[in-house]
């Protein structure tokens, strides 16, 4: 065994050594960032670059609210692949409930939220070729069982950072708001507080409303998506350990966590913890969900093979195979080739999984939580 293969084996054994074990093979597919606005349009992306706000990362380059074409392409792949029960592949999109209301926020000089369904309605008027009928298609995907959304926070942004930057008349933020986008903001941070990490903070006082934000977001999620979410993964998987007990009082059953985390608590102290699939988190009382296979075709040419290797490790150790991904891998609004490539690679991956493990069952995060409860 080579040093690299030994390192890989140790890592995979660590990820899967502790978990709820099953004789039946299961596949989960959790994908972050649905419902979240990043790039408004290719024109907006070009305008911001011309104003000195070029892409900072892969999300700035490719990510945008899912279009009608994105959803059609994704649903075609998910519906094509069925397990031995005849069940189509189901994706669990971790989705936000709200976005920034760009115009009202600019006018008020303070963050104003816009429910996700209203975001789709607005964009259907602004860009009908891309978004007219997209929200109806979203609901059709839910009814067909191809997508079963769970909660990714009320919004994928830090309200304190937005408001502080508005008070400071930050030119970059104002340019983004005028362009109806939230991308390319290299200065959108203050110490440990980052604009896209909803529950990051500099001062302890900033955390006082975090649980209220989660509660409001869950209530809005129910209105937007039609049912109460039972699982939560915060943006960037960042949430303060001392606040976790409050989550168990909101109707949640599970929390999606990193295998190992190192986070600043409300008192500024660093908290470290481990999480394993199906076990009970001692602080929150919620069942933990840990992703043990990664599928990121935007950044990895070997994404299919990497995911297959990690799925194999999980299944042979009796763990659920829990694929992790991000919406940007399937987003084609800014770069059509990106969306086509991502869904094409997903098609290959699901085909190979079915070929290698023909008895595997496709389940949602909500169904997994029922199995381990």
MOFENWO-V906474 format. One record per pair of residues at least 12 apart in sequence whose C-alpha atoms are under 10 Angstrom apart, sorted by the first residue. I is the first residue (numbers start at 1). GAP is how many residues later the second one is. If there is no record, write none. Layout:
i->{I & I}
gap->{GAP & GAP}
//
This chain:
i->{8 & 8 & 9 & 12 & 12 & 12 & 12 & 12 & 12 & 12 & 12 & 12 & 13 & 13 & 13 & 14 & 14 & 15 & 15 & 15 & 15 & 15 & 15 & 15 & 15 & 15 & 15 & 15 & 15 & 15 & 16 & 16 & 16 & 16 & 16 & 16 & 16 & 16 & 16 & 16 & 16 & 16 & 16 & 16 & 16 & 17 & 17 & 17 & 17 & 17 & 18 & 18 & 18 & 18 & 18 & 18 & 18 & 18 & 19 & 19 & 19 & 19 & 19 & 19 & 19 & 19 & 19 & 19 & 19 & 19 & 19 & 20 & 20 & 20 & 20 & 20 & 20 & 20 & 20 & 20 & 21 & 21 & 21 & 21 & 21 & 21 & 21 & 21 & 22 & 22 & 22 & 22 & 22 & 22 & 23 & 23 & 23 & 23 & 23 & 23 & 24 & 24 & 24 & 24 & 24 & 24 & 24 & 25 & 25 & 25 & 25 & 25 & 25 & 25 & 25 & 25 & 25 & 25 & 25 & 25 & 26 & 26 & 26 & 26 & 26 & 26 & 26 & 26 & 26 & 26 & 26 & 26 & 26 & 26 & 26 & 27 & 27 & 27 & 27 & 27 & 27 & 27 & 27 & 27 & 27 & 27 & 27 & 27 & 27 & 27 & 27 & 27 & 27 & 27 & 28 & 28 & 28 & 28 & 28 & 28 & 28 & 28 & 28 & 28 & 28 & 28 & 28 & 28 & 28 & 28 & 28 & 28 & 28 & 29 & 29 & 29 & 29 & 29 & 29 & 29 & 29 & 29 & 29 & 29 & 29 & 29 & 29 & 29 & 29 & 29 & 29 & 29 & 30 & 30 & 30 & 30 & 30 & 30 & 30 & 30 & 30 & 30 & 30 & 30 & 30 & 30 & 30 & 30 & 30 & 30 & 30 & 31 & 31 & 31 & 31 & 31 & 31 & 31 & 31 & 31 & 31 & 31 & 31 & 31 & 31 & 31 & 32 & 32 & 32 & 32 & 32 & 32 & 32 & 32 & 32 & 32 & 32 & 32 & 32 & 32 & 32 & 32 & 32 & 32 & 33 & 33 & 33 & 33 & 33 & 33 & 33 & 33 & 33 & 33 & 33 & 33 & 33 & 33 & 33 & 33 & 33 & 33 & 33 & 34 & 34 & 34 & 34 & 34 & 34 & 34 & 34 & 34 & 34 & 34 & 34 & 34 & 34 & 34 & 34 & 34 & 34 & 35 & 35 & 35 & 35 & 35 & 35 & 35 & 35 & 35 & 35 & 35 & 35 & 35 & 35 & 35 & 35 & 35 & 35 & 35 & 36 & 36 & 36 & 36 & 36 & 36 & 36 & 36 & 36 & 36 & 36 & 36 & 36 & 36 & 36 & 36 & 36 & 36 & 36 & 37 & 37 & 37 & 37 & 37 & 37 & 37 & 37 & 37 & 37 & 37 & 37 & 37 & 37 & 37 & 37 & 37 & 38 & 38 & 38 & 38 & 38 & 38 & 38 & 38 & 38 & 38 & 38 & 38 & 38 & 38 & 38 & 38 & 39 & 39 & 39 & 39 & 39 & 39 & 39 & 39 & 39 & 39 & 39 & 39 & 39 & 39 & 39 & 39 & 40 & 40 & 40 & 40 & 40 & 40 & 40 & 40 & 40 & 40 & 40 & 40 & 40 & 40 & 41 & 41 & 41 & 41 & 41 & 41 & 41 & 41 & 41 & 41 & 42 & 42 & 42 & 42 & 42 & 42 & 43 & 43 & 44 & 44 & 44 & 44 & 44 & 44 & 44 & 45 & 45 & 45 & 45 & 45 & 45 & 45 & 45 & 45 & 45 & 45 & 47 & 47 & 47 & 48 & 48 & 48 & 48 & 48 & 48 & 48 & 48 & 48 & 48 & 49 & 49 & 51 & 51 & 51 & 52 & 52 & 52 & 52 & 53 & 53 & 53 & 53 & 53 & 53 & 53 & 53 & 54 & 54 & 54 & 54 & 55 & 55 & 55 & 55 & 56 & 56 & 56 & 56 & 57 & 57 & 57 & 58 & 58 & 58 & 58 & 59 & 59 & 59 & 59 & 59 & 59 & 59 & 59 & 60 & 60 & 60 & 60 & 60 & 60 & 60 & 61 & 61 & 61 & 61 & 61 & 62 & 62 & 62 & 62 & 62 & 62 & 62 & 62 & 62 & 62 & 62 & 62 & 62 & 63 & 63 & 63 & 63 & 63 & 63 & 63 & 63 & 63 & 63 & 63 & 63 & 63 & 64 & 64 & 64 & 64 & 64 & 64 & 64 & 64 & 64 & 64 & 64 & 65 & 65 & 65 & 65 & 65 & 65 & 65 & 65 & 65 & 65 & 66 & 66 & 66 & 66 & 66 & 66 & 66 & 66 & 66 & 66 & 66 & 66 & 67 & 67 & 67 & 67 & 67 & 67 & 67 & 67 & 67 & 67 & 67 & 67 & 67 & 67 & 67 & 67 & 67 & 68 & 68 & 68 & 68 & 68 & 68 & 68 & 68 & 68 & 68 & 68 & 68 & 68 & 69 & 69 & 69 & 69 & 69 & 69 & 69 & 69 & 69 & 69 & 70 & 70 & 70 & 70 & 70 & 70 & 70 & 70 & 70 & 70 & 70 & 70 & 71 & 71 & 71 & 71 & 71 & 71 & 71 & 72 & 72 & 72 & 72 & 73 & 73 & 73 & 73 & 73 & 73 & 73 & 74 & 74 & 74 & 74 & 74 & 74 & 74 & 74 & 74 & 74 & 74 & 74 & 74 & 75 & 75 & 75 & 75 & 75 & 75 & 75 & 75 & 75 & 75 & 75 & 75 & 76 & 76 & 76 & 77 & 77 & 77 & 77 & 77 & 77 & 77 & 77 & 77 & 77 & 78 & 78 & 78 & 78 & 78 & 78 & 78 & 78 & 78 & 78 & 79 & 79 & 79 & 79 & 80 & 80 & 80 & 81 & 81 & 81 & 81 & 81 & 81 & 82 & 82 & 82 & 82 & 82 & 82 & 82 & 83 & 83 & 83 & 83 & 83 & 83 & 83 & 83 & 84 & 84 & 84 & 84 & 84 & 84 & 85 & 85 & 85 & 85 & 86 & 86 & 87 & 87 & 87 & 87 & 87 & 88 & 88 & 88 & 88 & 88 & 88 & 89 & 89 & 89 & 89 & 89 & 89 & 89 & 89 & 90 & 90 & 90 & 90 & 90 & 90 & 90 & 90 & 90 & 90 & 90 & 91 & 91 & 91 & 91 & 91 & 91 & 91 & 91 & 91 & 91 & 91 & 92 & 92 & 92 & 92 & 92 & 92 & 92 & 92 & 92 & 92 & 92 & 93 & 93 & 93 & 93 & 93 & 93 & 93 & 93 & 93 & 93 & 93 & 94 & 94 & 94 & 94 & 94 & 94 & 94 & 94 & 94 & 94 & 94 & 94 & 94 & 94 & 94 & 94 & 95 & 95 & 95 & 95 & 95 & 95 & 95 & 95 & 95 & 95 & 95 & 95 & 95 & 95 & 95 & 95 & 95 & 96 & 96 & 96 & 96 & 96 & 96 & 96 & 96 & 96 & 96 & 96 & 96 & 96 & 96 & 96 & 96 & 96 & 97 & 97 & 97 & 97 & 97 & 97 & 97 & 97 & 97 & 97 & 97 & 97 & 97 & 97 & 97 & 97 & 97 & 97 & 97 & 97 & 97 & 98 & 98 & 98 & 98 & 98 & 98 & 98 & 98 & 98 & 98 & 98 & 98 & 98 & 98 & 98 & 98 & 98 & 99 & 99 & 99 & 99 & 99 & 99 & 99 & 99 & 99 & 99 & 99 & 99 & 99 & 100 & 100 & 100 & 100 & 100 & 100 & 100 & 100 & 100 & 100 & 100 & 100 & 100 & 100 & 100 & 101 & 101 & 101 & 101 & 101 & 101 & 101 & 102 & 102 & 102 & 102 & 102 & 102 & 102 & 102 & 102 & 103 & 103 & 103 & 103 & 104 & 105 & 105 & 105 & 105 & 105 & 106 & 106 & 106 & 106 & 106 & 108 & 109 & 109 & 109 & 109 & 109 & 109 & 109 & 109 & 110 & 110 & 110 & 110 & 110 & 110 & 110 & 110 & 111 & 111 & 111 & 111 & 111 & 111 & 111 & 111 & 112 & 112 & 113 & 113 & 113 & 114 & 115 & 115 & 115 & 115 & 115 & 115 & 115 & 116 & 116 & 116 & 116 & 116 & 116 & 116 & 117 & 117 & 117 & 117 & 117 & 118 & 118 & 119 & 120 & 120 & 120 & 120 & 120 & 121 & 121 & 121 & 130 & 138 & 139 & 139 & 142 & 142 & 145 & 145 & 146 & 147 & 148 & 148 & 148 & 148 & 148 & 148 & 148 & 149 & 149 & 149 & 149 & 149 & 149 & 149 & 149 & 149 & 149 & 150 & 150 & 150 & 150 & 150 & 150 & 150 & 150 & 150 & 150 & 150 & 150 & 150 & 151 & 151 & 151 & 151 & 151 & 151 & 151 & 151 & 151 & 151 & 151 & 151 & 151 & 151 & 151 & 152 & 152 & 152 & 152 & 152 & 152 & 152 & 152 & 152 & 152 & 152 & 152 & 152 & 152 & 153 & 153 & 153 & 153 & 153 & 153 & 153 & 153 & 153 & 153 & 153 & 153 & 153 & 154 & 154 & 154 & 154 & 154 & 154 & 154 & 154 & 154 & 154 & 154 & 154 & 155 & 155 & 155 & 155 & 155 & 155 & 155 & 155 & 156 & 156 & 156 & 156 & 156 & 156 & 156 & 156 & 157 & 157 & 157 & 157 & 157 & 157 & 157 & 157 & 157 & 158 & 158 & 158 & 158 & 158 & 158 & 158 & 158 & 158 & 158 & 158 & 158 & 159 & 159 & 159 & 159 & 159 & 159 & 159 & 159 & 160 & 160 & 160 & 160 & 160 & 160 & 160 & 160 & 160 & 160 & 160 & 161 & 161 & 161 & 161 & 161 & 161 & 161 & 161 & 161 & 161 & 161 & 161 & 162 & 162 & 162 & 162 & 162 & 164 & 165 & 165 & 165 & 165 & 165 & 170 & 170 & 172 & 172 & 172 & 172 & 172 & 173 & 173 & 173 & 182 & 182 & 183 & 189 & 189 & 190 & 191 & 192 & 193 & 196 & 196 & 197 & 197 & 197 & 197 & 197 & 197 & 198 & 198 & 198 & 198 & 198 & 198 & 198 & 198 & 199 & 199 & 199 & 199 & 199 & 199 & 199 & 199 & 199 & 199 & 200 & 200 & 200 & 200 & 200 & 200 & 200 & 200 & 200 & 201 & 201 & 201 & 201 & 201 & 202 & 202 & 202 & 203 & 203 & 203 & 204 & 204 & 204 & 204 & 205 & 205 & 206 & 207 & 207 & 207 & 207 & 207 & 207 & 208 & 208 & 210 & 210 & 210 & 211 & 211 & 211 & 211 & 211 & 211 & 211 & 212 & 214 & 214 & 214 & 214 & 214 & 215 & 215 & 215 & 215 & 215 & 218 & 218 & 218 & 218 & 218 & 219 & 228 & 228 & 228 & 229 & 229 & 229 & 229 & 229 & 229 & 230 & 230 & 230 & 230 & 230 & 230 & 230 & 230 & 230 & 230 & 231 & 231 & 231 & 231 & 231 & 231 & 231 & 231 & 231 & 231 & 231 & 231 & 231 & 232 & 232 & 232 & 232 & 232 & 232 & 232 & 232 & 232 & 232 & 233 & 233 & 233 & 233 & 233 & 233 & 234 & 234 & 234 & 236 & 236 & 237 & 237 & 237 & 237 & 237 & 237 & 238 & 238 & 238 & 238 & 238 & 238 & 239 & 239 & 239 & 239 & 239 & 240 & 240 & 240 & 240 & 240 & 240 & 240 & 240 & 241 & 241 & 241 & 241 & 241 & 241 & 241 & 241 & 241 & 241 & 242 & 242 & 242 & 242 & 242 & 242 & 242 & 243 & 243 & 243 & 243 & 244 & 244 & 244 & 244 & 244 & 244 & 245 & 245 & 245 & 245 & 245 & 245 & 246 & 246 & 246 & 247 & 247 & 247 & 247 & 248 & 248 & 248 & 248 & 249 & 249 & 251 & 252 & 252 & 252 & 252 & 253 & 253 & 253 & 253 & 253 & 253 & 253 & 253 & 253 & 253 & 254 & 254 & 254 & 254 & 254 & 254 & 254 & 254 & 254 & 254 & 254 & 254 & 254 & 254 & 254 & 254 & 255 & 255 & 255 & 255 & 255 & 255 & 255 & 255 & 255 & 255 & 255 & 256 & 256 & 256 & 256 & 256 & 256 & 256 & 256 & 256 & 256 & 257 & 257 & 257 & 257 & 257 & 257 & 257 & 257 & 257 & 257 & 257 & 258 & 258 & 258 & 258 & 258 & 258 & 258 & 258 & 258 & 259 & 259 & 259 & 259 & 259 & 259 & 259 & 259 & 259 & 259 & 260 & 260 & 260 & 260 & 260 & 260 & 261 & 261 & 261 & 262 & 274 & 275 & 275 & 275 & 275 & 276 & 276 & 276 & 276 & 276 & 276 & 277 & 277 & 277 & 277 & 277 & 277 & 277 & 277 & 277 & 277 & 277 & 278 & 278 & 278 & 278 & 278 & 278 & 278 & 278 & 279 & 279 & 280 & 280 & 286 & 286 & 287 & 287 & 287 & 288 & 288 & 289 & 289 & 289 & 289 & 289 & 290 & 290 & 290 & 290 & 290 & 291 & 291 & 291 & 291 & 291 & 291 & 292 & 292 & 292 & 292 & 292 & 292 & 292 & 292 & 292 & 292 & 292 & 293 & 293 & 293 & 293 & 293 & 293 & 293 & 293 & 293 & 293 & 293 & 293 & 293 & 293 & 294 & 294 & 294 & 294 & 294 & 294 & 294 & 294 & 294 & 294 & 294 & 295 & 295 & 295 & 295 & 295 & 295 & 295 & 295 & 295 & 295 & 295 & 295 & 296 & 296 & 296 & 296 & 296 & 296 & 296 & 296 & 296 & 296 & 296 & 297 & 297 & 297 & 297 & 297 & 297 & 297 & 297 & 297 & 297 & 297 & 297 & 298 & 298 & 298 & 298 & 298 & 298 & 298 & 298 & 299 & 301 & 302 & 303 & 303 & 303 & 303 & 304 & 304 & 304 & 304 & 304 & 304 & 304 & 304 & 305 & 305 & 307 & 307 & 307 & 307 & 307 & 307 & 308 & 308 & 308 & 308 & 308 & 308 & 308 & 310 & 310 & 311 & 311 & 312 & 312 & 312 & 315 & 315 & 320 & 320 & 320 & 320 & 321 & 321 & 322 & 327 & 327 & 328 & 329 & 329 & 329 & 329 & 329 & 330 & 330 & 330 & 330 & 330 & 331}
gap->{301 & 302 & 304 & 280 & 281 & 297 & 298 & 299 & 300 & 301 & 302 & 305 & 300 & 301 & 304 & 245 & 262 & 244 & 245 & 260 & 261 & 262 & 275 & 276 & 277 & 278 & 295 & 298 & 299 & 304 & 243 & 260 & 261 & 274 & 276 & 294 & 297 & 298 & 299 & 300 & 301 & 302 & 303 & 304 & 305 & 259 & 297 & 300 & 301 & 302 & 257 & 258 & 259 & 260 & 261 & 299 & 300 & 301 & 256 & 257 & 258 & 259 & 260 & 269 & 270 & 271 & 295 & 298 & 299 & 300 & 301 & 256 & 257 & 258 & 259 & 298 & 299 & 300 & 351 & 352 & 256 & 257 & 294 & 296 & 297 & 298 & 299 & 351 & 293 & 295 & 296 & 297 & 298 & 349 & 292 & 293 & 294 & 295 & 296 & 297 & 291 & 294 & 295 & 296 & 335 & 336 & 337 & 289 & 290 & 291 & 293 & 294 & 295 & 296 & 332 & 333 & 334 & 335 & 336 & 337 & 288 & 289 & 292 & 293 & 294 & 295 & 296 & 331 & 333 & 334 & 335 & 336 & 337 & 338 & 342 & 62 & 63 & 64 & 284 & 287 & 288 & 292 & 293 & 294 & 295 & 296 & 326 & 333 & 334 & 335 & 336 & 337 & 338 & 341 & 61 & 62 & 63 & 64 & 263 & 265 & 292 & 293 & 294 & 295 & 296 & 333 & 334 & 335 & 336 & 337 & 338 & 339 & 340 & 60 & 61 & 62 & 63 & 64 & 118 & 262 & 264 & 265 & 266 & 292 & 293 & 294 & 295 & 296 & 333 & 334 & 335 & 336 & 60 & 61 & 62 & 63 & 64 & 118 & 119 & 120 & 226 & 261 & 264 & 292 & 293 & 294 & 295 & 296 & 297 & 334 & 335 & 60 & 61 & 62 & 63 & 64 & 118 & 119 & 264 & 292 & 293 & 294 & 295 & 296 & 297 & 298 & 60 & 61 & 62 & 63 & 64 & 117 & 118 & 119 & 120 & 201 & 202 & 203 & 204 & 292 & 293 & 294 & 295 & 296 & 30 & 31 & 32 & 33 & 60 & 61 & 62 & 63 & 118 & 119 & 120 & 122 & 123 & 202 & 203 & 292 & 293 & 294 & 295 & 30 & 31 & 32 & 58 & 59 & 60 & 61 & 62 & 63 & 82 & 115 & 116 & 117 & 118 & 122 & 292 & 293 & 294 & 29 & 30 & 31 & 58 & 59 & 60 & 61 & 62 & 63 & 64 & 80 & 81 & 82 & 84 & 85 & 117 & 120 & 121 & 292 & 27 & 28 & 29 & 30 & 59 & 60 & 61 & 62 & 63 & 64 & 80 & 83 & 116 & 118 & 119 & 120 & 121 & 146 & 291 & 26 & 27 & 28 & 29 & 59 & 61 & 62 & 63 & 79 & 82 & 83 & 118 & 119 & 143 & 144 & 145 & 146 & 21 & 22 & 23 & 24 & 25 & 26 & 27 & 61 & 118 & 138 & 142 & 143 & 144 & 145 & 146 & 290 & 20 & 21 & 22 & 23 & 24 & 25 & 26 & 137 & 140 & 141 & 142 & 143 & 144 & 145 & 294 & 295 & 23 & 24 & 25 & 83 & 86 & 87 & 136 & 139 & 140 & 141 & 142 & 143 & 293 & 294 & 22 & 23 & 24 & 86 & 89 & 138 & 139 & 140 & 292 & 293 & 19 & 20 & 22 & 291 & 292 & 293 & 136 & 291 & 132 & 134 & 135 & 136 & 137 & 139 & 290 & 15 & 16 & 17 & 131 & 134 & 135 & 136 & 137 & 138 & 139 & 289 & 128 & 129 & 132 & 124 & 127 & 128 & 130 & 131 & 133 & 134 & 135 & 136 & 137 & 134 & 135 & 121 & 124 & 125 & 120 & 123 & 132 & 133 & 119 & 120 & 122 & 123 & 130 & 131 & 132 & 133 & 129 & 130 & 131 & 132 & 128 & 129 & 130 & 131 & 127 & 128 & 129 & 130 & 126 & 127 & 129 & 240 & 241 & 270 & 271 & 124 & 125 & 239 & 267 & 268 & 269 & 270 & 272 & 121 & 122 & 123 & 124 & 125 & 268 & 274 & 122 & 123 & 267 & 273 & 274 & 236 & 265 & 266 & 267 & 268 & 269 & 270 & 271 & 272 & 273 & 274 & 276 & 277 & 120 & 263 & 264 & 265 & 266 & 267 & 268 & 269 & 270 & 271 & 272 & 275 & 276 & 117 & 118 & 119 & 263 & 264 & 266 & 267 & 268 & 269 & 270 & 271 & 51 & 54 & 55 & 58 & 66 & 262 & 263 & 266 & 267 & 268 & 54 & 64 & 65 & 68 & 69 & 72 & 261 & 262 & 264 & 265 & 266 & 267 & 53 & 56 & 57 & 60 & 61 & 62 & 63 & 64 & 65 & 66 & 67 & 68 & 70 & 71 & 264 & 265 & 266 & 56 & 60 & 61 & 62 & 63 & 64 & 65 & 66 & 67 & 68 & 69 & 70 & 265 & 60 & 61 & 62 & 65 & 68 & 262 & 263 & 264 & 267 & 270 & 60 & 61 & 64 & 257 & 260 & 261 & 262 & 263 & 266 & 269 & 270 & 273 & 63 & 64 & 66 & 67 & 70 & 259 & 260 & 62 & 65 & 66 & 69 & 257 & 258 & 259 & 266 & 267 & 270 & 271 & 17 & 67 & 72 & 73 & 256 & 257 & 265 & 266 & 268 & 269 & 270 & 272 & 273 & 13 & 14 & 15 & 16 & 62 & 63 & 65 & 66 & 69 & 71 & 72 & 268 & 70 & 267 & 271 & 12 & 69 & 266 & 267 & 268 & 269 & 270 & 271 & 273 & 274 & 12 & 13 & 63 & 67 & 68 & 69 & 265 & 268 & 269 & 272 & 62 & 65 & 66 & 67 & 267 & 270 & 271 & 266 & 269 & 270 & 272 & 273 & 281 & 268 & 269 & 272 & 276 & 278 & 279 & 280 & 271 & 274 & 275 & 276 & 277 & 278 & 279 & 280 & 270 & 274 & 275 & 276 & 277 & 278 & 274 & 275 & 276 & 277 & 275 & 276 & 58 & 59 & 274 & 275 & 276 & 56 & 57 & 58 & 273 & 274 & 275 & 56 & 57 & 58 & 261 & 272 & 273 & 274 & 275 & 51 & 52 & 54 & 55 & 56 & 57 & 58 & 272 & 273 & 274 & 275 & 51 & 54 & 55 & 56 & 57 & 58 & 232 & 271 & 272 & 273 & 274 & 54 & 55 & 56 & 57 & 58 & 59 & 232 & 271 & 272 & 273 & 274 & 54 & 55 & 56 & 57 & 58 & 59 & 232 & 233 & 234 & 271 & 272 & 54 & 55 & 56 & 57 & 58 & 59 & 135 & 137 & 138 & 139 & 140 & 141 & 162 & 232 & 233 & 271 & 21 & 53 & 54 & 55 & 56 & 57 & 58 & 59 & 60 & 61 & 126 & 130 & 137 & 138 & 139 & 140 & 232 & 19 & 20 & 53 & 54 & 55 & 56 & 57 & 58 & 59 & 60 & 121 & 122 & 124 & 125 & 128 & 138 & 139 & 16 & 17 & 18 & 19 & 20 & 54 & 55 & 56 & 57 & 58 & 59 & 119 & 120 & 121 & 122 & 123 & 124 & 125 & 126 & 127 & 128 & 14 & 15 & 16 & 17 & 18 & 19 & 20 & 21 & 55 & 56 & 57 & 58 & 59 & 119 & 122 & 123 & 126 & 12 & 13 & 14 & 15 & 16 & 17 & 18 & 19 & 20 & 55 & 56 & 57 & 58 & 12 & 13 & 14 & 15 & 16 & 19 & 55 & 56 & 57 & 59 & 62 & 77 & 80 & 81 & 82 & 12 & 13 & 14 & 17 & 18 & 76 & 79 & 12 & 72 & 74 & 75 & 76 & 77 & 78 & 79 & 80 & 74 & 75 & 76 & 77 & 73 & 57 & 58 & 61 & 69 & 72 & 60 & 67 & 68 & 71 & 72 & 58 & 53 & 54 & 55 & 56 & 57 & 58 & 60 & 65 & 49 & 50 & 52 & 53 & 54 & 55 & 56 & 57 & 47 & 48 & 49 & 50 & 51 & 52 & 53 & 55 & 47 & 51 & 41 & 42 & 46 & 41 & 39 & 40 & 102 & 105 & 106 & 108 & 109 & 19 & 38 & 39 & 104 & 105 & 108 & 109 & 18 & 19 & 106 & 107 & 108 & 17 & 106 & 16 & 12 & 13 & 14 & 15 & 16 & 12 & 13 & 14 & 203 & 87 & 86 & 87 & 83 & 84 & 218 & 219 & 218 & 217 & 77 & 81 & 215 & 216 & 217 & 218 & 219 & 72 & 76 & 78 & 79 & 80 & 81 & 82 & 215 & 216 & 217 & 68 & 71 & 75 & 77 & 78 & 79 & 80 & 81 & 82 & 83 & 214 & 215 & 216 & 63 & 66 & 67 & 70 & 71 & 77 & 78 & 79 & 80 & 81 & 82 & 83 & 84 & 101 & 104 & 46 & 62 & 65 & 66 & 69 & 77 & 79 & 80 & 81 & 82 & 83 & 84 & 85 & 104 & 45 & 46 & 60 & 61 & 62 & 63 & 64 & 65 & 68 & 79 & 80 & 81 & 82 & 44 & 59 & 60 & 61 & 62 & 63 & 64 & 65 & 66 & 67 & 80 & 81 & 41 & 42 & 43 & 58 & 59 & 62 & 79 & 80 & 39 & 40 & 41 & 42 & 43 & 78 & 79 & 80 & 25 & 37 & 38 & 39 & 40 & 41 & 42 & 43 & 78 & 30 & 31 & 35 & 36 & 37 & 38 & 39 & 40 & 41 & 42 & 43 & 77 & 35 & 36 & 37 & 38 & 39 & 40 & 47 & 54 & 30 & 33 & 34 & 35 & 38 & 39 & 40 & 41 & 42 & 46 & 47 & 27 & 28 & 29 & 32 & 33 & 34 & 35 & 36 & 37 & 39 & 40 & 41 & 26 & 27 & 32 & 33 & 34 & 26 & 22 & 23 & 24 & 25 & 30 & 17 & 18 & 12 & 13 & 14 & 15 & 16 & 12 & 14 & 15 & 13 & 14 & 13 & 12 & 13 & 12 & 12 & 72 & 13 & 39 & 40 & 37 & 38 & 39 & 40 & 41 & 42 & 12 & 15 & 36 & 37 & 38 & 39 & 40 & 41 & 12 & 14 & 15 & 35 & 36 & 37 & 38 & 39 & 40 & 41 & 35 & 36 & 38 & 39 & 40 & 63 & 64 & 65 & 66 & 39 & 63 & 64 & 65 & 67 & 62 & 64 & 66 & 63 & 64 & 65 & 61 & 62 & 63 & 64 & 61 & 62 & 60 & 32 & 33 & 36 & 58 & 59 & 60 & 35 & 58 & 29 & 30 & 33 & 28 & 32 & 33 & 34 & 35 & 36 & 39 & 34 & 18 & 20 & 32 & 33 & 36 & 31 & 32 & 34 & 35 & 36 & 12 & 14 & 32 & 33 & 34 & 31 & 22 & 23 & 24 & 21 & 22 & 23 & 24 & 25 & 137 & 20 & 21 & 22 & 23 & 24 & 25 & 56 & 135 & 136 & 139 & 20 & 21 & 22 & 23 & 24 & 25 & 55 & 56 & 57 & 58 & 134 & 135 & 138 & 15 & 20 & 21 & 22 & 23 & 24 & 25 & 54 & 56 & 57 & 21 & 22 & 23 & 24 & 25 & 56 & 21 & 22 & 23 & 21 & 22 & 18 & 19 & 20 & 21 & 24 & 26 & 19 & 20 & 23 & 24 & 25 & 26 & 18 & 24 & 25 & 26 & 27 & 23 & 24 & 25 & 26 & 27 & 28 & 30 & 31 & 22 & 23 & 24 & 25 & 29 & 30 & 31 & 32 & 42 & 43 & 22 & 23 & 24 & 25 & 29 & 41 & 42 & 22 & 23 & 40 & 41 & 37 & 38 & 39 & 40 & 41 & 42 & 36 & 37 & 38 & 39 & 40 & 41 & 37 & 38 & 39 & 36 & 37 & 38 & 39 & 35 & 36 & 37 & 38 & 35 & 36 & 35 & 32 & 33 & 34 & 35 & 27 & 31 & 32 & 33 & 34 & 35 & 113 & 116 & 117 & 120 & 24 & 25 & 26 & 27 & 30 & 31 & 32 & 33 & 34 & 35 & 111 & 112 & 114 & 115 & 116 & 119 & 20 & 25 & 26 & 29 & 30 & 31 & 32 & 33 & 34 & 35 & 114 & 19 & 20 & 21 & 30 & 31 & 32 & 33 & 34 & 35 & 109 & 16 & 17 & 18 & 19 & 20 & 24 & 30 & 31 & 32 & 33 & 34 & 15 & 16 & 17 & 18 & 30 & 31 & 32 & 33 & 34 & 14 & 15 & 16 & 17 & 18 & 29 & 30 & 31 & 32 & 33 & 12 & 13 & 14 & 15 & 16 & 30 & 12 & 13 & 14 & 12 & 16 & 12 & 13 & 14 & 15 & 12 & 13 & 14 & 15 & 16 & 43 & 12 & 13 & 14 & 15 & 42 & 43 & 44 & 45 & 91 & 92 & 95 & 12 & 41 & 42 & 90 & 91 & 93 & 94 & 95 & 93 & 94 & 92 & 93 & 83 & 87 & 82 & 85 & 86 & 81 & 84 & 31 & 33 & 76 & 79 & 80 & 30 & 31 & 32 & 33 & 34 & 29 & 30 & 31 & 32 & 33 & 34 & 15 & 18 & 19 & 21 & 22 & 27 & 28 & 29 & 30 & 31 & 32 & 13 & 14 & 15 & 16 & 17 & 18 & 19 & 20 & 21 & 28 & 29 & 30 & 31 & 32 & 12 & 13 & 14 & 15 & 16 & 17 & 28 & 29 & 30 & 31 & 32 & 12 & 13 & 15 & 28 & 29 & 30 & 31 & 34 & 47 & 50 & 51 & 54 & 27 & 28 & 29 & 30 & 31 & 32 & 33 & 34 & 46 & 49 & 50 & 28 & 29 & 31 & 32 & 33 & 41 & 44 & 45 & 46 & 47 & 48 & 49 & 28 & 30 & 31 & 32 & 40 & 41 & 43 & 44 & 30 & 44 & 43 & 39 & 42 & 43 & 46 & 41 & 42 & 43 & 44 & 45 & 46 & 48 & 49 & 44 & 47 & 14 & 15 & 16 & 17 & 42 & 46 & 13 & 15 & 41 & 42 & 44 & 45 & 48 & 12 & 13 & 12 & 42 & 41 & 44 & 45 & 42 & 45 & 40 & 41 & 43 & 48 & 39 & 41 & 43 & 12 & 15 & 14 & 12 & 13 & 14 & 16 & 17 & 12 & 13 & 14 & 15 & 16 & 12}
//
